[in-house]
């Protein structure tokens, strides 16, 4: 009697068991791009209506594809060794960054909206273009 019950159980196990097929997809990782440049102290211009000093950096690496899809991170340094991310508040001044196709603009003004003096020394800038896929 037990052998009659064992046979249907074995057949059920064989019929309802399945193999799992795995597909391994190898993705090509595109590295981020880092561009460094220096802003001379003399490059800052003033926008009197906003009480803001600004500088525009030519950045041909930001093409339409990068502008539409990727991330753009900007960092600054006074010594080229220690970088801080923008936006930032530094000694009562705020630094902000905007980007468009072909350029990056950095603004500096007082944290309370007042006009401050622009940096009186060269600033090192690091721009990191982070690759991304559009969803």
N, C-alpha and C positions, 0 to 999 in steps of 0.2 A: 504494500500500500504506500509506503514511504517513497519507493522508487517512482511510482506513478505521479506523485506530487512534485518530486524533484525535477523530472523532465520538463513539465510546463514552466516551472520557475526558471530553469536554465534557458529555455527558449525565449521567455519574456525578457530576460536579461540581455540576451544577444540581440533581439529585435529592437529593444528600446535604448540600447547603449549607442552612443555616437562618438565619433572622433571630432576633435576640435581642430579646425584648420587655422593656423596662425599665418598671417601675412606680415612680414617685417618690412616696414617702409623706412628707408633711409632718407633722412632729410639733409639737404645741403645747408649748412649754416653759413650765412653771409655775415662777415664780421662788421661791427660798427666802424664808422670812419671818424677819425679825430683830426681836426685841422687846428693848428696853432697860429697865432698872429700877435702882433704887438700894436697897441694904440699909443702913438706919441702924445705927450702931454699937450702939444699944440693943435691936436686934431679936434678937440672939443668945440662945438658950436653952441650958440645960445638960442633958445626959443623964448623970447620975452613974454609971449602970451601965456605960456605954461610955467614960467619961472624954472625952466629945465635946461640943463646942458645935455647935449646928445652927440653921438658919433655914429656914423653909418659905416659898416664894414662890408666891402664887396665880398660876396660869398657865392661864386658860380657853382659850387657843389650843391647848393640848394636849387635844384631844378624843379619842374612842376611835379614830377613823381615824388621826390623827397618832400616837397611842400604838402602834397595831398595825403601822403601815407605815413611817412617816417616821423620819428620824434627828433626834436632839436634841443639839445641841452647846452647851456653856455656857462662857463666858469671864468673867473678872473683871479689874477694874482699880482701882487706888487713886486714879488721877488722871483717869480718863476718856479717856486718850489712848493708853496702852500696855496692851493686853489680853493675858492669859495664859489658856491653855486649862485647864480642870479635867477630869481630876484633875491635881494639881500638888503639888510639895513646895516650900515657900517658907519660908526661915529656920527650918528644923527642924520645920515644921508641914505636915501633909498636908491638902489640900482634896479632897473627894470630892463627887460629885453623883449623885443618883438622881432619877428622875422617874416620875410616875404620871399618870393622867388628872386634869387640872386643877391640878397643882402640880409644883414642883421643890423638892428639899431639898438644901441644901449643908451638909456636915459639915466641921469642922476639929478636928484633934487632933494631938498630937505624933507625929513620924515613928516614934518608938519605942513608940507606944501610950499615952503618958502624956497627962495633961490639960495643955493650954496655955491661955493667956488668949485670949479672942476678940479680933478686930480692934477697936481703939479709935477707928476712924474709919469714915466711910461708905464702902461698896464699891459700885462701879458694876458691874452685871452685864449681859451681852449673851447672849441666847439665840437661837440660829439653828435654825429648823425646816427641815430638808432634805427636800424632796419626794422621794418614791420610789414605785415601783410594786411591789406584792406579786408575788412570783414564783410 
